[in-house]
């Protein structure tokens, strides 16, 4: 048995989750809440790196963790250059690309930035697995409606691949043998992808590009209306992008991005809250159904992941629309920490070839 420990760093918009695993057994889980006044001091997201790193180090020391026992650091993936699926060591080039936001700036970029600096300090290595920019799109999927626009692959690749393999194992198959539609319905965004024999042929761009709306993201909007809004003189580019990424969806319609508050509104029969929830389930269902065509009807299963599927209402609204397409496998959770630990253990055991980012 390996005695050394795995540190996982998982930044979110207002929080940083950290975990210590021994193999795939969690020893310590902590969500560090960052006061708004602290985060507001920074003009840009990458500027938060040293602040969040310091808070993480203090939390570990406060809990008497001997940092010399950490063998490997796994980071939540950020917006780097398009990559194939796999595990990557965070090197100088990746750090630089995360810092400048080569594919976009988001709090997820902080995972690699913090992990790289901590690994340097501890004299170990840091990695990320199945980054959000995993790109396996077919040529057909890249075509938009004008040559100036090309569809990009940005989605919850870690979750998609983890649950795809988990499902495959449950039916005694290899992931590479199956055709699956995976729907990841997370708090930040929603991605629905068509997996053909181990490759994600098509998936909505879940960052700022389209698909179903989520708690805070807009998803696909009417193009003409969006263009006219951009040229109305009322909003800057930065304001519009912020609107698309963090001020849309449930938050814009209901005035809150608090899951407990939204659930309370729905439970109390708030008509608008119920309508928005049904609309989200409707859009998720449409996205799933579209990939039946992507896979030419050759579909082994539909895999639903995310805590929202603990809601009988939401699950029922999706199931009644797409339940006849294929068997449904339900994983009503987000297991990103476990997925990171699993990838780290494979690295430690030499069971996976670590890719080089260039």
Phi, psi and omega in degrees: 000139177286135182262336181290165188243157180253128174257129179245131179243121188226085181285144173235184187300311184247354185229167167229119176268136175232152180212146171245125177242144163253114191057239177250020178259119180289132177255332185205129177229134182210133171254115180268118179274128179259118179303141181304321182294332176289313182292329181293345179289343185257131180287325183232151182300315180300336179294346180280352188307303184294324178298310182292323178299316180298317180296320179297312180300318180295321180294318180293317179294322179297332179261016173061035174274129177281107185296340180290346179272358178278122184268328189205147176243131174248134183244145170301134186287153179238189184273084175258192179291155178305136185223161170277161182299143178152189179253135183234136171285138178279108183250185183302318183295316179295319178302314181296319181292324176293323183290320181274347182071057186300331178242007182135158181249125179207160181301335178299331178301333182294335180303306180293322181296314181292314183299319180299314181292320179292321179297319177301316182295324183268354179073032179233192181243153178239148184222163166226150183239140179040068180302162181296348181260015174309128186234107177232021185298144173287161178300321180299321184290340183280339183288133178256247176221003180203139184296344176285347182241130178233133179290135180250153180261103173224111184203181184276067188299320181302312180294315180303308184293321181297310183285332175297315179290324178297316178295315181303317179297324182292338178249018177058042177232166169268145178308321184289356178263349192249154168250120186227151165249123181251127176244110177261112180249093184260180180288323183274319184204172181231132175226136180233120186232151175261114181257117179244110177051046174091000180238139179270095186290330183203140179199145178291146178283103194276357183276295179217026189246336180155190184092193181295148173287158181232202181301316184234353184255151188279330188068208181287129178242158175300120189300311182300316179297321179295317179298314181295324176297318181297329182259011182285343183084359182271341186226145171274167177302317181298320180293321180293316179297321177295321178301313182296321189269327189221002181229031181236198176062214179308319184302315182289322182284322189251353177079013178205147173249014178279117181300314178302320179294317180296315179298322179295317179299317180294316181299328181273004175081021177301116188299320181292318180297318178296317180298315181295319177298317179295323179294321178296313178300322178298314181292321176299316180297317178298319181294318177299310183300325181298329182279352168299323176288320179306318183267011178054035177077000180267087190230126180271324182193158171249125182252119180255125180230148178128146182299335183298337181283000168286344177280116180299324180295312182295313180300317180297320180295327177281314185300321183288343180266327186236002185297339181274352183287320185190166174302145180252130173252126187250124174232084188281058181200171171239114186250046183297323180296315178296322178296319177296316180298319179298317178293321179297319180296322177296322177296314182297326181272357181071026183269354180225143178276118180285129181273153178257128178274128183226000000 
